[in-house]
Each structure stands twice: as structure tokens, then as C-alpha cells.
Amino acid sequence: MSWAVQRDAMHMSGPNANDTSADARDVQMEGWRRMSPTERVAQACQLSASLRSLAMAAIRRRHPLFDEAEVRLKFIELTYGPELCKAVRAHLREHQLA
């Protein structure tokens, strides 16, 4: 599959895929291609950490009375689902960590 076809397919997928022009996406993809695997992983980790920080800040704004443990549990619930959150709560209670 040619790069143009891949680019167009990527441009048409995802919830906000049309907010970036094809030319801007090409520049972005070229930047990713020039990075070493280590640099790409570091960039992905940095982006992930930024996203987590934004999500936690949004939870704090929405629930100003939550302490940090409750913010983290809400993040787990929203990110991984209520079943895992329930299991984490039970684990924390069982080990008297909450």
C-alpha cells in the first residue's frame, strides 16, 4: 500500500481525524520516521504521561472534594472500567491501603 493511500486512510479514521490537513500529517509522519525506535518510545511515553495529567486534572475539576486516592480510582474506573476499579478498591481495603 502506498504512503498516500495509508495517509488518506489514517486521515479518515478516528474521532478527530479531520482536524489535521494531509500536508501537516505528512510532516508529522516524516518526523516520526526520522526518530530512532528509542526516541519514538520516549515520545509515546511523554504523550501518554501528558494525557494522564490532563485526565487527572479534569477529574479534579469535576470532583473538587476528591482526595488523590479518589482521583486515581476515578481515573482507573474511566480508563479501565468499573470492574477493575472495584477490584482495586477491594485490594486497597484488604491491605488497609485506603
N, C-alpha and C positions, 0 to 999 in steps of 0.2 A: 504494500500500500504506500502510495507516495506521501511525502510530508504534507502537501497541500490538502490531500484527502483526510489525513489524520487531523490536521489543523482544523479543517471545516467540521469534522465530526466532533472534536473537542469543543469547538466554539458553539455548537448547537446543543450540547449536553450540560446538565447541571442546572441548579435553580437560578443562578445569576450569570449564566454563561454569556449572555449577550451584552454585558456591561463593559466588555473589553473588545476593542477593534481587533481584527485579524492581524494587522500590522503590529500592534502592541503585543499581541500574543506571540507573534513570531520573534520579536525582540526578547521577550521573556524566556521563551523556549531556548533560544540561542544562548542566553545567559546560563540556563541550567545545563545545557550541553557542554559548555566550556568548563564547568566546575568538575573537580575530581569527585569520585564517589564519597570521599570523606567530607568534602565541602557540602555536597548535596544532603548528606545525612545531618550535618551540623545545621544547615539552613532549615531542614524539615523539623528538627528538634526545637530550634528557635521559634519557628512559626507555631508549632504546637504549644510551646510554653506561653507565647503571646495570646493564643486563643484561649487557653485555660485561664490566664489572668483576666481577660475580658469577660469570660463567662462567670468567673467568681465575683468580679466587680458588679456584674448585672444582678447576680443573686443577692449580693449585699444591698444593692439599691432597692430591690424588690422586697427584701425581708430585713429591714434595718435592725430588728431585735434579735436576729440570729447571732449566736457566737460563732467562732471559727469552725468548731466541730460541726455545728448545724449547717454552716455554709458548705463545708466539704461533703457532708452527707447529701445535701440537696444536689450538689454537682454530680455525685455518684448516681443519684436517682435519675436525674435528667439525662446523663450521658450513657449510663449502662443499664438503666431500668430499675423499676421498683423492687424486683425480686432480689437483685444483688444488694441494693441499698438495705433491704430488710435483713439480709444475711450479715451484712457488715454491722448493722445496729446490734443484732443478736450477739455477734462475736465481741463487740466492744463491751456490751453489758456483761457477757460471760466472763470476760477477763478484767472487768471493772476498769475499763479504759474510758468509759463515758459516764 
